[in-house]
Amino acid sequence: MTSSAPLPSTAAAPTVSPDPSDRRRWFALAIVMTAAFMDLVDVTIVNIAIPSIKLDTGASFSSIQWIVAGYALAFAAGLITGGRLGDIYGRKRVFLIGIGGFTVASALCGFAANPEMLVVSRLLQGGTAALMVPQVLSIAHATFPAHERGKVFGLFGAIIGLGSVSGPLLGALLTEWNIAGLEWRPIFLINLPVGIAGLILGRRYITESKSPKALRLDLVGVVLVTLAMLMLIYPLTRGEELGWPLWGYLSMAGSILVFGVLVLFERAKARRDGSPLVELSLFRVKSFAAGIAVQLTFGIGLGIFFLVWTLYMQEGLGWTALRAGTTGIPFSIAVSFAAGISVQKLVPRFGRKVLQAGALLMIAGLLLYIWESGHYGMGITSWQMALPLVVMGVGMGLIAAPLADAVLSEVPKEHAGSASGLFNTVQQMGSALGLGLVSVVFIGAMSDKLTPPQIGPAFADAFEQSLWWVVGVLAVIFLLMFALPARPKQHVEAGDGDVAAEPSGEPSGEPALTH
């Protein structure tokens, strides 16, 4: 359930000024918003269908992890590059390539003959989403004049909230209905008519725009980041299954060396042409460095929780996909509600304390969930889960919405685009890493030889142990937040081409959104 509709990696002024009299811009907005909605739903829809995918394809648990984490990893690896490609070659062009590729990848997912094909298709889906999604806010920024952007991005935020709520429910319904005997496959195939319509209408209604000062590509940086993450995550997902072989430990140790090579290369790239994938000078800003650590750790915690939670409800408690999907509705509503009041009402008055209160509330919700799971055992109901989920949802909303402002507010304006791209990328990497860790914190807590009567209680015990890990992650987040500014600095846009962290909580009024 974690992914981002990110800020553009750069925010230079459009090639042509927006024309307020051009009504086609509203059609263009509807098209790109639909694409963002499709991406959000595709992330949240998969978790709920995991038991059905596992039963139908015979996928191992490590394959299931890659079906979920592969998307996040490919999306993260290509996110900044996708934004730069749009700036260089045209946002409309790259958006259409992205939505076309996403549609093809969705078809491949829906018709996957085995788990291996589904994993590869999900990687392709994440990679094409990385081309499509960064263009969404860039196109909106280039298409609408400054005085209309507040309305546009407010509408965009509502669409994101709707996607977060509807994804699990839609996934549950499509899986439960078993349309034409296809079981889980419609969760991917539903993207086909939407993607085809977006491709056709996008060609007609979206206006092309480029950046006059686009940064160059850093493909070597992308390869190094991807390699380092693969060397870290792959052994984590396979380690438990293979008995933790020596090569796994060597691979994880080697990933640290690859990250070191990345740092050296990025420094050289910055000196050579000023367009590194990762702007290392940003980490000299204490609030940014701490905020990136918070974002990474937050992604890890959410990656662990949402996958474990789904497995607990459906495989442990034996609930249907529909019951599991509807159980999460109070959580989604609480996140949306708290996100709105945190940015508009609470953060301007209380600053950093709001985010820290969010971390403490999430911990409180998790502790309540652990107590309820132990107290009610296999007889726990959806209604009994509602209270801890609401408490957790309020806490998450208090963190997710204002975090971008807290992280980016002290970043120099000339680096705001790079900072926002990195901010979103790190969250995706954290999510992929958290999903990889599920083998350790959840599956590793269960015995290999369980009789049918033992499966449910074993899942419940492993779920409780996993939640303690998430509690520990959130405690780290709470401490890291002391390095964030007490109150995010407020800036004013200097013009259409500038990006500044505004009181709305996002650079250029554009939301850094988490789903």
C-alpha positions as CSV (number, residue, x, y, z in Angstrom):
1,M,0.0,0.0,0.0
2,T,3.0,2.2,-0.2
3,S,4.1,4.1,-3.2
4,S,4.3,7.7,-4.4
5,A,2.8,10.0,-6.8
6,P,5.9,12.1,-6.7
7,L,6.9,15.6,-7.2
8,P,8.6,16.3,-10.6
9,S,12.3,15.8,-10.4
10,T,12.8,19.2,-11.8
11,A,10.5,22.2,-12.0
12,A,11.7,24.4,-14.7
13,A,9.2,26.6,-16.4
14,P,7.3,25.1,-19.3
15,T,8.4,25.8,-22.9
16,V,5.2,27.7,-23.6
17,S,3.0,29.6,-21.1
18,P,-0.3,28.1,-20.1
19,D,-3.3,29.4,-21.9
20,P,-6.2,30.0,-19.5
21,S,-8.7,30.1,-22.4
22,D,-7.7,26.6,-23.6
23,R,-10.4,24.2,-22.3
24,R,-8.5,21.2,-23.4
25,R,-6.3,21.6,-20.3
26,W,-9.1,20.2,-18.1
27,F,-9.3,17.1,-20.4
28,A,-5.5,16.8,-20.1
29,L,-5.8,17.0,-16.3
30,A,-8.4,14.3,-16.2
31,I,-6.2,12.0,-18.3
32,V,-3.0,12.4,-16.2
33,M,-5.0,12.2,-12.9
34,T,-6.5,8.9,-14.1
35,A,-3.0,7.6,-14.8
36,A,-1.9,8.6,-11.3
37,F,-5.0,6.9,-9.9
38,M,-4.3,3.8,-11.9
39,D,-0.8,3.6,-10.5
40,L,-2.0,4.1,-6.9
41,V,-4.7,1.5,-7.2
42,D,-2.3,-1.0,-8.8
43,V,-0.1,-0.9,-5.8
44,T,-2.8,-1.1,-3.2
45,I,-4.9,-3.6,-5.1
46,V,-2.2,-6.3,-5.2
47,N,-1.8,-7.0,-1.5
48,I,-5.3,-8.1,-1.1
49,A,-5.1,-10.6,-3.9
50,I,-1.9,-12.2,-2.7
51,P,-3.5,-15.4,-1.2
52,S,-5.4,-15.9,-4.5
53,I,-2.2,-15.5,-6.6
54,K,-0.3,-17.8,-4.3
55,L,-3.0,-20.5,-4.5
56,D,-3.6,-20.2,-8.2
57,T,0.1,-20.1,-9.4
58,G,1.8,-22.0,-6.6
59,A,4.1,-19.1,-6.0
60,S,6.6,-19.4,-3.2
61,F,6.7,-16.8,-0.5
62,S,9.8,-15.2,-1.9
63,S,8.0,-14.9,-5.3
64,I,5.1,-13.2,-3.6
65,Q,7.5,-10.8,-2.0
66,W,9.0,-10.0,-5.4
67,I,5.6,-9.6,-7.0
68,V,5.0,-6.7,-4.5
69,A,8.5,-5.4,-3.9
70,G,9.6,-5.7,-7.6
71,Y,7.2,-2.9,-8.5
72,A,8.4,-0.6,-5.8
73,L,12.1,-1.3,-6.6
74,A,11.7,-0.7,-10.4
75,F,9.6,2.4,-9.7
76,A,12.2,3.8,-7.3
77,A,15.1,3.1,-9.6
78,G,13.5,4.9,-12.6
79,L,11.7,7.7,-10.8
80,I,14.3,10.5,-11.1
81,T,15.3,9.4,-14.6
82,G,11.7,9.3,-15.7
83,G,11.3,12.9,-14.6
84,R,14.4,14.0,-16.5
85,L,13.4,12.2,-19.6
86,G,10.2,14.2,-19.7
87,D,12.1,17.4,-19.2
88,I,14.5,16.6,-22.0
89,Y,12.3,14.9,-24.6
90,G,8.9,16.2,-23.8
91,R,6.5,15.4,-20.9
92,K,3.7,14.4,-23.2
93,R,5.8,12.1,-25.2
94,V,7.3,10.3,-22.2
95,F,3.9,10.2,-20.5
96,L,2.4,8.4,-23.5
97,I,5.3,6.0,-23.7
98,G,4.9,5.3,-19.9
99,I,1.1,4.8,-20.0
100,G,1.4,2.6,-23.1
101,G,4.1,0.5,-21.5
102,F,2.2,0.3,-18.2
103,T,-0.9,-1.0,-20.1
104,V,1.2,-3.7,-21.9
105,A,2.9,-4.7,-18.6
106,S,-0.6,-4.9,-16.9
107,A,-1.7,-7.3,-19.7
108,L,1.4,-9.4,-19.2
109,C,0.7,-9.5,-15.4
110,G,-3.0,-10.5,-16.0
111,F,-2.0,-13.3,-18.4
112,A,1.1,-14.5,-16.5
113,A,1.4,-18.2,-16.9
114,N,3.7,-18.7,-13.8
115,P,5.1,-16.8,-10.8
116,E,8.3,-16.0,-12.7
117,M,6.5,-14.3,-15.5
118,L,4.4,-12.3,-13.0
119,V,7.5,-11.1,-11.2
120,V,9.2,-9.9,-14.5
121,S,5.9,-8.3,-15.6
122,R,5.6,-6.4,-12.3
123,L,9.2,-5.2,-12.7
124,L,8.3,-3.9,-16.1
125,Q,5.1,-2.3,-14.7
126,G,7.1,-0.5,-12.0
127,G,9.6,0.7,-14.6
128,T,7.0,2.1,-17.0
129,A,5.2,3.7,-14.0
130,A,8.4,5.5,-13.4
131,L,8.1,7.0,-16.8
132,M,4.4,7.9,-16.5
133,V,3.9,9.1,-13.0
134,P,6.6,11.9,-12.8
135,Q,5.0,13.6,-15.8
136,V,1.6,13.9,-14.1
137,L,2.4,16.9,-11.9
138,S,4.9,18.4,-14.4
139,I,2.1,18.4,-17.1
140,A,-0.3,19.9,-14.7
141,H,2.3,22.6,-13.7
142,A,2.9,23.4,-17.4
143,T,-0.7,23.4,-18.4
144,F,-2.3,25.5,-15.8
145,P,-1.5,29.2,-14.8
146,A,-0.3,29.9,-11.3
147,H,-3.6,31.1,-10.0
148,E,-5.4,27.8,-10.9
149,R,-2.8,25.4,-9.5
150,G,-4.1,25.5,-5.9
151,K,-7.4,24.2,-7.2
152,V,-5.7,21.7,-9.4
153,F,-3.4,20.2,-6.8
154,G,-6.3,20.1,-4.2
155,L,-8.3,18.1,-6.7
156,F,-5.2,15.9,-7.3
157,G,-4.9,15.3,-3.5
158,A,-8.6,14.2,-3.4
159,I,-8.0,11.7,-6.3
160,I,-5.0,10.3,-4.4
161,G,-7.1,9.9,-1.3
162,L,-9.8,8.1,-3.3
163,G,-7.2,5.8,-4.8
164,S,-5.8,4.8,-1.4
165,V,-9.3,4.0,-0.1
166,S,-10.7,2.3,-3.3
167,G,-7.6,0.2,-4.2
168,P,-8.0,-2.6,-1.5
169,L,-11.8,-2.6,-1.8
170,L,-11.6,-2.9,-5.6
171,G,-9.0,-5.6,-5.3
172,A,-11.2,-7.5,-2.9
173,L,-14.3,-7.2,-5.1
174,L,-12.5,-8.2,-8.3
175,T,-10.9,-11.2,-6.6
176,E,-14.1,-12.2,-4.8
177,W,-16.3,-12.0,-7.9
178,N,-13.9,-14.3,-9.9
179,I,-15.0,-12.8,-13.2
180,A,-15.0,-15.4,-16.0
181,G,-13.1,-17.7,-13.7
182,L,-10.0,-15.5,-13.9
183,E,-9.7,-15.2,-10.1
184,W,-7.0,-12.6,-9.3
185,R,-6.2,-11.6,-12.9
186,P,-8.8,-8.9,-13.4
187,I,-6.9,-6.7,-10.8
188,F,-4.4,-6.2,-13.6
189,L,-6.6,-6.5,-16.7
190,I,-8.8,-3.6,-15.4
191,N,-5.9,-1.3,-16.4
192,L,-6.2,-2.2,-20.1
193,P,-9.3,-0.2,-21.1
194,V,-8.2,2.7,-18.8
195,G,-4.7,2.7,-20.3
196,I,-5.9,2.5,-23.9
197,A,-8.3,5.4,-23.4
198,G,-5.6,7.4,-21.7
199,L,-3.2,6.8,-24.6
200,I,-5.7,7.8,-27.3
201,L,-7.1,10.9,-25.4
202,G,-3.6,11.9,-24.2
203,R,-2.4,12.2,-27.8
204,R,-5.2,14.6,-28.5
205,Y,-5.5,16.7,-25.4
206,I,-2.2,16.9,-23.7
207,T,0.0,19.9,-24.7
208,E,3.7,19.1,-25.1
209,S,6.2,20.9,-22.8
210,K,9.9,20.6,-22.0
211,S,12.3,22.1,-19.6
212,P,14.8,24.7,-21.0
213,K,17.3,23.7,-18.3
214,A,16.8,20.0,-18.0
215,L,19.5,18.0,-16.2
216,R,21.3,15.3,-18.0
217,L,20.7,11.6,-17.5
218,D,22.8,9.6,-15.1
219,L,22.2,6.0,-16.3
220,V,25.4,4.8,-14.5
221,G,23.9,6.1,-11.2
222,V,20.6,4.2,-11.9
223,V,22.5,1.0,-12.6
224,L,24.6,1.3,-9.4
225,V,21.5,2.1,-7.2
226,T,19.6,-0.8,-8.7
227,L,22.5,-3.2,-8.3
228,A,23.0,-2.2,-4.7
229,M,19.3,-2.6,-3.8
230,L,19.1,-6.0,-5.6
231,M,22.3,-7.3,-3.8
232,L,20.6,-6.3,-0.5
233,I,17.0,-7.3,-1.1
234,Y,17.4,-10.6,-3.0
235,P,19.2,-12.4,-0.2
236,L,16.7,-11.2,2.3
237,T,13.8,-12.6,0.3
238,R,15.5,-15.9,-0.4
239,G,17.6,-16.4,2.7
240,E,15.0,-18.0,4.9
241,E,13.9,-20.3,2.1
242,L,17.4,-21.4,1.3
243,G,18.7,-21.7,4.8
244,W,20.8,-18.5,4.8
245,P,23.7,-19.5,2.5
246,L,27.1,-17.8,2.6
247,W,26.6,-16.1,-0.7
248,G,23.6,-14.2,0.7
249,Y,25.7,-12.6,3.5
250,L,28.5,-11.8,0.9
251,S,25.9,-10.2,-1.4
252,M,24.5,-8.0,1.4
253,A,28.0,-7.0,2.5
254,G,28.8,-6.3,-1.2
255,S,25.8,-3.9,-1.5
256,I,27.5,-1.6,1.0
257,L,30.6,-1.5,-1.3
258,V,28.4,-0.7,-4.3
259,F,26.7,2.1,-2.4
260,G,30.2,3.4,-1.7
261,V,31.1,3.3,-5.4
262,L,27.8,5.2,-6.1
263,V,28.8,8.0,-3.8
264,L,32.2,8.4,-5.4
265,F,30.7,8.3,-8.9
266,E,28.0,10.9,-8.0
267,R,30.6,13.3,-6.6
268,A,32.6,13.0,-9.9
269,K,29.4,13.4,-11.9
270,A,28.4,16.5,-10.0
271,R,31.8,18.1,-10.7
272,R,31.7,17.1,-14.3
273,D,28.3,18.3,-15.5
274,G,26.2,19.2,-12.4
275,S,23.6,16.5,-13.0
276,P,24.1,13.6,-10.7
277,L,21.3,11.2,-9.9
278,V,21.8,11.9,-6.2
279,E,22.7,15.5,-5.3
280,L,25.0,14.6,-2.4
281,S,25.4,18.2,-1.3
282,L,21.8,18.1,0.0
283,F,22.9,15.8,2.8
284,R,24.8,18.7,4.3
285,V,21.4,20.2,5.2
286,K,20.7,18.5,8.6
287,S,16.9,18.6,8.3
288,F,17.1,17.0,4.8
289,A,19.5,14.2,5.8
290,A,17.3,13.4,8.9
291,G,14.1,13.6,6.8
292,I,15.5,11.2,4.2
293,A,16.3,8.8,7.1
294,V,12.8,9.2,8.4
295,Q,11.3,8.6,4.9
296,L,13.5,5.5,4.3
297,T,12.6,4.1,7.8
298,F,8.9,4.9,7.4
299,G,8.9,3.0,4.1
300,I,10.5,0.0,5.7
301,G,7.9,0.0,8.5
302,L,4.9,0.3,6.1
303,G,6.4,-2.3,3.8
304,I,6.5,-4.8,6.6
305,F,3.1,-4.0,8.0
306,F,0.9,-4.1,5.0
307,L,2.1,-7.4,3.6
308,V,2.1,-9.1,7.0
309,W,-1.3,-7.7,7.8
310,T,-2.8,-9.2,4.6
311,L,-1.3,-12.6,5.2
312,Y,-2.5,-12.6,8.8
313,M,-6.1,-11.8,7.9
314,Q,-6.5,-14.1,4.9
315,E,-4.1,-17.0,5.5
316,G,-4.0,-16.9,9.3
317,L,-7.6,-16.0,10.2
318,G,-9.0,-17.5,7.0
319,W,-11.0,-14.4,6.0
320,T,-12.2,-13.8,2.5
321,A,-10.5,-11.1,0.3
322,L,-13.7,-9.0,0.6
323,R,-13.7,-9.1,4.4
324,A,-10.0,-8.3,4.6
325,G,-10.4,-5.4,2.1
326,T,-13.3,-3.8,4.0
327,T,-11.5,-4.2,7.3
328,G,-8.9,-1.7,6.0
329,I,-11.5,1.1,5.2
330,P,-11.4,2.8,8.6
331,F,-7.6,3.0,8.3
332,S,-7.7,4.7,4.9
333,I,-10.4,7.1,6.0
334,A,-8.4,8.0,9.2
335,V,-5.3,8.6,7.1
336,S,-7.1,11.0,4.7
337,F,-8.8,12.9,7.5
338,A,-5.6,13.3,9.6
339,A,-3.6,14.3,6.5
340,G,-6.0,17.2,5.8
341,I,-6.0,18.7,9.3
342,S,-2.3,18.2,9.9
343,V,-1.2,20.3,7.0
344,Q,-4.0,23.0,7.2
345,K,-4.5,23.3,11.0
346,L,-1.9,21.5,13.2
347,V,1.5,21.9,11.6
348,P,1.3,25.7,11.2
349,R,0.6,25.9,15.0
350,F,2.7,23.0,16.5
351,G,5.3,22.3,13.9
352,R,7.5,19.2,14.3
353,K,5.5,18.0,17.3
354,V,2.7,17.0,15.0
355,L,4.9,14.5,13.2
356,Q,6.2,13.1,16.4
357,A,2.7,12.8,17.8
358,G,1.9,10.9,14.6
359,A,4.7,8.4,15.3
360,L,3.6,8.0,18.9
361,L,0.0,7.4,17.8
362,M,1.1,4.8,15.3
363,I,3.0,3.0,18.1
364,A,-0.1,3.2,20.3
365,G,-2.2,1.7,17.6
366,L,0.2,-1.1,17.0
367,L,0.5,-1.9,20.7
368,L,-3.3,-2.0,20.9
369,Y,-3.4,-4.3,17.9
370,I,-0.8,-6.6,19.5
371,W,-2.9,-6.8,22.7
372,E,-6.1,-7.4,20.8
373,S,-4.5,-10.1,18.6
374,G,-3.3,-11.9,21.7
375,H,-6.5,-11.4,23.7
376,Y,-9.1,-12.4,21.1
377,G,-6.9,-14.9,19.2
378,M,-8.5,-16.5,16.2
379,G,-11.9,-15.1,17.2
380,I,-10.9,-11.4,16.6
381,T,-13.4,-9.5,14.4
382,S,-13.2,-6.6,11.9
383,W,-14.9,-4.4,14.4
384,Q,-12.4,-5.1,17.1
385,M,-9.6,-4.2,14.7
386,A,-11.2,-0.9,13.8
387,L,-10.0,1.0,16.9
388,P,-6.2,0.2,16.5
389,L,-6.5,0.8,12.7
390,V,-8.1,4.2,13.2
391,V,-5.4,5.2,15.8
392,M,-2.7,4.0,13.4
393,G,-4.3,5.8,10.4
394,V,-4.5,9.1,12.3
395,G,-0.9,8.7,13.2
396,M,0.2,8.0,9.6
397,G,-1.8,10.9,8.3
398,L,-0.1,13.3,10.7
399,I,3.3,12.1,9.4
400,A,2.8,11.5,5.7
401,A,1.2,14.8,4.7
402,P,3.5,17.3,6.3
403,L,6.8,15.3,6.1
404,A,7.7,16.7,2.7
405,D,7.5,20.2,3.9
406,A,9.6,19.4,7.0
407,V,12.3,17.7,4.9
408,L,12.4,20.2,2.0
409,S,11.8,23.5,3.7
410,E,15.6,24.2,4.3
411,V,16.8,22.9,1.0
412,P,18.2,25.6,-1.3
413,K,15.7,26.6,-3.9
414,E,17.9,25.6,-6.8
415,H,18.0,22.0,-5.6
416,A,14.3,21.7,-4.7
417,G,13.5,19.5,-7.7
418,S,16.4,17.1,-7.0
419,A,15.5,17.0,-3.4
420,S,11.8,16.2,-4.0
421,G,12.8,13.5,-6.5
422,L,15.1,11.9,-4.0
423,F,12.5,12.2,-1.3
424,N,10.0,10.1,-3.2
425,T,12.6,7.6,-4.5
426,V,13.9,6.8,-1.0
427,Q,10.4,6.1,0.3
428,Q,10.0,3.5,-2.5
429,M,13.3,2.0,-1.7
430,G,12.3,1.7,2.0
431,S,9.1,0.0,1.0
432,A,11.0,-2.5,-1.2
433,L,13.5,-3.2,1.7
434,G,10.6,-3.6,4.2
435,L,8.9,-6.1,1.9
436,G,12.2,-8.0,1.7
437,L,12.5,-8.1,5.5
438,V,9.1,-9.8,5.8
439,S,10.9,-13.2,5.3
440,V,13.0,-12.4,8.4
441,V,10.4,-10.9,10.7
442,F,7.3,-12.9,9.7
443,I,8.1,-16.2,7.9
444,G,11.2,-16.7,10.1
445,A,9.0,-16.6,13.2
446,M,7.0,-19.7,12.0
447,S,7.9,-23.3,12.1
448,D,8.4,-25.1,8.8
449,K,6.2,-28.1,9.8
450,L,2.8,-26.9,10.8
451,T,-0.4,-29.1,11.0
452,P,-3.6,-27.4,9.7
453,P,-4.8,-26.6,13.2
454,Q,-1.5,-24.9,14.0
455,I,-1.4,-22.7,10.9
456,G,-3.8,-20.0,12.2
457,P,-2.3,-19.6,15.7
458,A,1.2,-19.6,14.1
459,F,0.2,-16.8,11.7
460,A,-1.2,-14.8,14.6
461,D,1.9,-15.2,16.7
462,A,4.1,-14.2,13.8
463,F,1.9,-11.2,13.1
464,E,2.3,-10.0,16.7
465,Q,6.1,-10.4,16.5
466,S,6.2,-8.5,13.2
467,L,4.3,-5.7,14.8
468,W,7.0,-5.4,17.5
469,W,9.5,-4.8,14.7
470,V,7.3,-2.0,13.3
471,V,7.0,-0.5,16.8
472,G,10.8,-0.5,16.9
473,V,11.0,1.2,13.5
474,L,8.6,3.9,14.6
475,A,10.5,4.5,17.8
476,V,13.6,5.2,15.6
477,I,11.5,7.5,13.4
478,F,10.4,9.4,16.5
479,L,14.0,10.0,17.6
480,L,15.1,11.0,14.1
481,M,12.4,13.6,13.9
482,F,14.2,15.7,16.6
483,A,16.6,16.6,13.8
484,L,13.8,18.1,11.7
485,P,13.2,21.9,11.9
486,A,10.9,22.8,14.8
487,R,8.7,24.7,12.3
488,P,9.2,24.3,8.5
489,K,10.3,27.5,6.9
490,Q,7.8,29.1,4.6
491,H,8.8,30.3,1.2
492,V,7.0,32.2,-1.5
493,E,7.3,31.3,-5.2
494,A,9.5,33.7,-7.0
495,G,7.8,32.9,-10.3
496,D,6.3,30.1,-12.4
497,G,9.7,28.5,-12.9
498,D,10.7,28.4,-9.3
499,V,10.0,25.8,-6.7
500,A,9.7,26.7,-3.1
501,A,8.3,24.9,-0.1
502,E,5.1,26.7,0.6
503,P,2.8,26.6,3.6
504,S,0.7,24.0,1.8
505,G,3.4,21.6,2.6
506,E,4.8,20.8,-0.8
507,P,7.2,22.4,-3.3
508,S,5.4,24.6,-5.8
509,G,2.2,23.7,-4.2
510,E,2.6,20.2,-5.6
511,P,1.9,17.3,-3.2
512,A,4.5,14.6,-2.3
513,L,1.9,11.9,-1.9
514,T,2.3,8.5,-0.3
515,H,0.0,5.6,-1.0
